[in-house]
């Protein structure tokens, strides 16, 4: 995914800005999880066991399906992949 802002994505898709921001955040986190999985040779089954998310859902999320992908599930996968996230907040321009 390119460095698209949530607001820009929302305009392109004609959705509320908050949904665009959420989509960008999820995509960035999922990309980090996918990279960690490759680097550390984790299996989807291992992530499923550690996160408490069904393996089929883990596979779907990591392959790019955004159906039923909640921020909670993404954060649980992030933790299972032994990663942490930082949040930066700033004033809107």
N, C-alpha and C positions, 0 to 999 in steps of 0.2 A: 504494500500500500504506500502511496506517495505521502508526502507530508501535508495532507489535506487537513484543514481545520474542521472542527465539528460544525461551525457555522457555515462554512463553504459547502460542506457536504449536505447540510440541511437545505440550503438554497437549491443545490443541484437536484435533490430528490424531492423537493417540495414537502419537507417534513418539519416538525418543530425543531428549533435549534437544540433543545436539550436532548432530543433523540439522535441528532447528528453527533453531538459531543459524546454521548454514550457509545455510539457505534465506533467512533475513532478510538476511544479509550479501550474498549474491548478488543479491537483489532490489534492495537499496540501490545497489549498484555498477552494475547494469544500468540502473536509472533515471537515474543520473548520466551514463552513456554515451549513452543515448537523448537526454537534454537537450543534451549536447555535439554530437551528430550534427545535431540540429535547428539549434542556434545557429551551427555552423560549416559547415553544408550539406555534410557528408561524405556520400558514397554508401556503400552497403553493399559495393560492389565495392572502393572505396578502403580501407575498414576490413579487408576480407578480404586485400587485397594486403599491407597494412602488418602485419597480425597473423599471417598465414600460416594463417588459418582459412578453410575454404571459404565462398564467398559465401552459399550456401544455409543453412549453419549460422549465419552472422552474422545473416541475415534472421530465422531461427527464434528465436535468442536475443533479438534486439531486439524481436521481436513478442510475447515473453512465454512462449515454449515453454521449459520447463525440462528437456526430455529431453536427456540427454547433455551437460548444461551443467556443466562442471567449473570449479572456482575458477581453475585455470590458464587456461582459455579466457577467462573473464571478465577476468582480469588482463591477458591479452594484448590484449583489446579495449580495456580501459581505457587502456593504453599507446598503442595505435593511435589512440585518440580524443584523444591528447595531454593525458591527465589523470593525476594521481597520487592515491593513496589514503593515508590515515593510519589507523593502528590504535590504538585505546585499549583497554587492559586494566585491569580493576578486580576487586577481591575480590567474590565472590558474597555476596549479602546473607544 
